[in-house]
Amino acid sequence: MSEPIGTSGRGMKLHTKILLGLAVGIALGVTTNLTVGDDHPTVELFNRYVAIPVGQVFLRMLFMVVMPLVFASISLGVAGLGDIRKVGRVGGKAVGYFFITTVLAATLGLFVVNLMRPWERVTPETRVELMDRFKGDASTRVEAAATTAKFGPETFINIVPRNPIDAAARTDMLGVIFFGLMFGAALTLIPSERAKPMIDWLEALNEVVIRIIHFAMLLAPYGVAALIFTVSSRFGFDLLLAVAAFVVTVLLALALHVSVTLFAILRFAIGLSPFKFISRVRAALITAFSTSSSSATLPTALEVSEMQLGVPRRIAGFVLPIGSTMCMNGTAIFEGITVIFLAEIFGVDLTIPQMGIVMIMSVITAIGAAGVPGGSIPLLVGILTMFGVPGEGIAIVLGVDRILDMSRTTVNVFGDLSAATWVAKSEGAWTPADLPEA
């Protein structure tokens, strides 16, 4: 995951402020619900003229950057691979490893969330009320969600936009992603002197969008408090149990991906004890957990891969920087579970084909969000709206995201290091016998 906003400077960290905003919003909302009720005139006036406007301003700032963020990050990600005709064997292996493990991670996340079903902690009555409360916002997207849910020739035809600007205006994320992929691929096929000005422009656009996200996240403590107050003042404790179950579900899926999928790769494809691997790379994992940043962990990851694992620098120096952008196993798990959880909370029952699309979008947007501070939040909002889920729903999970961010970043870095080791072995440049002395 990207570096959290507000991690530098004096005073309270931003993630602490967001958590505090969540706590204050829940405490005031639940107290209001238990004492005066949600239909009290004062409560209705406060929600209408204070809480809802503040929350909507925060949400609209996120909506505002979704499309340029998707286009710039996807295009730069593809262009960053270099000439796609000359990526070579090592690059092909690394990208293939990232893609396969991220797909496995997203699939595991969908399996775990359907097994745990954290949304069932919410009573049917609350779900009906949630749908009624936000039906005006959701109804404008139901038709688009129904189209997205259908599989058939039109599904693949509609991925290709007739007009990418129109696709962006209609928040057609699949269309914008496809255009971004094609745009980035085309940049790798033209002379570098021609491509450089456009890449510079995309990088500038990306930085501008990142700065806007910084502005939006400065409002996050107040936006989260306002949004969660409007929900908790009406539904009381009912949602709190569901959020706790959601956190447990995400952490369980992350743990299973490491202990089952990645451990199996280490044991059978690499021939290395998973526990020995962890003991050698623990410095990078601790850095990832404490910083919530794959990019900030990259120097440590490069050092441990070379000094503790013995992976040649020419392999690690190529695979790990790409992995910090493309190997987003933990982020894909989080996004898939979050979309399904919030969809069910708001009464949007997803079919198997829809869940398949959730998986695909989780993989693609996980890569798109890489290296972008706070970037997964607007991308998640964009995916939610694809399925007719109100953007307000993000407030339910945003306050508890800090511990989940730390955990999924650790999984991302674990995947990066395992990829470098596997690529080195597959190239005949490393074996488990090459481990340096501990």
Secondary structure as UniProt FT lines:
FT   TURN            5..6
FT   HELIX           14..35
FT   TURN            38..39
FT   HELIX           41..46
FT   HELIX           47..51
FT   HELIX           52..79
FT   TURN            80..81
FT   TURN            84..85
FT   HELIX           88..116
FT   HELIX           118..121
FT   HELIX           124..149
FT   HELIX           153..159
FT   HELIX           164..169
FT   TURN            170..171
FT   HELIX           173..187
FT   TURN            188..189
FT   HELIX           192..218
FT   HELIX           220..235
FT   TURN            236..237
FT   HELIX           238..256
FT   HELIX           257..262
FT   HELIX           263..264
FT   HELIX           265..270
FT   HELIX           274..291
FT   HELIX           294..307
FT   HELIX           313..326
FT   HELIX           329..345
FT   TURN            346..347
FT   HELIX           352..369
FT   TURN            370..371
FT   TURN            373..375
FT   HELIX           376..386
FT   TURN            387..388
FT   HELIX           391..393
FT   HELIX           394..398
FT   TURN            399..400
FT   HELIX           401..426
FT   TURN            427..428
FT   HELIX           432..434
//
